[in-house]
Amino acid sequence: MSADAATAELAATYLLWFIPAMALQFALVSTGSALRAVGMGLLDDHVRHCVGDALASGDAGRATEKSQELLAAVQRFAKTT
């Protein structure tokens, strides 16, 4: 496949734009994935400790409060994924 000089120049310009854009996209996707993993870890910790302890304590007010915190956290997390 051959191309004239103008087409070759356009292809080189495109690649000089495309490759850094792909590198940026990779970094953004990786960062988003890492943040989602941290969010899941925090949510897991909250459920296992705060909510679990509140439910086990038998204190209905505390259990309700922690359950509402859990629901709010899930709603926030669902909006970002």
C-alpha positions in Angstrom: 0.0 0.0 0.0 1.5 3.3 -1.0 0.5 6.8 -0.2 1.5 10.2 -1.5 3.5 12.6 0.8 0.5 14.5 2.0 -1.3 11.3 3.0 1.8 10.0 4.8 2.1 13.3 6.6 -1.6 13.2 7.7 -1.1 9.6 8.9 1.9 10.6 11.0 0.1 13.6 12.5 -2.9 11.4 13.4 -0.6 8.8 15.0 1.2 11.5 17.0 -2.2 12.5 18.4 -3.8 9.0 18.7 -1.0 7.3 20.7 -0.9 9.8 23.5 -4.7 9.9 23.6 -4.8 6.1 24.0 -2.2 6.3 26.8 -4.3 8.9 28.6 -7.4 6.7 28.2 -5.6 3.8 29.6 -4.5 5.8 32.6 -8.1 7.1 33.2 -9.6 3.7 32.9 -7.0 2.2 35.3 -7.6 5.0 37.8 -11.4 4.6 37.6 -11.0 0.9 38.2 -8.7 1.4 41.2 -11.1 3.9 42.7 -14.1 1.5 42.3 -12.0 -1.2 44.0 -11.2 1.1 46.9 -14.9 2.1 47.1 -15.9 -1.6 47.2 -13.4 -2.2 50.0 -14.7 0.7 52.1 -18.3 -0.5 51.5 -17.3 -4.0 52.5 -15.6 -2.8 55.7 -18.6 -0.6 56.6 -21.0 -3.5 56.2 -18.9 -6.0 58.1 -18.0 -3.8 61.0 -20.3 -0.8 61.4 -23.6 -2.3 60.2 -22.8 -5.8 61.5 -21.9 -4.5 65.0 -25.0 -2.2 65.1 -27.3 -5.1 64.2 -25.6 -7.4 66.7 -25.8 -4.8 69.5 -29.6 -5.1 69.6 -29.9 -1.3 69.7 -32.7 -0.6 67.1 -31.8 3.1 66.8 -28.1 2.4 66.1 -29.0 -0.4 63.7 -31.4 1.9 61.8 -28.7 4.7 61.6 -26.1 2.3 60.3 -28.6 0.8 57.8 -29.4 4.3 56.5 -25.7 5.0 56.2 -25.3 1.8 54.2 -28.1 2.6 51.9 -26.7 6.1 51.3 -23.3 4.7 50.5 -24.8 2.2 48.1 -26.7 4.9 46.3 -23.6 7.1 46.0 -21.6 4.1 44.8 -24.2 3.2 42.2 -24.2 6.7 40.7 -20.5 6.5 40.1 -20.3 3.1 38.4 
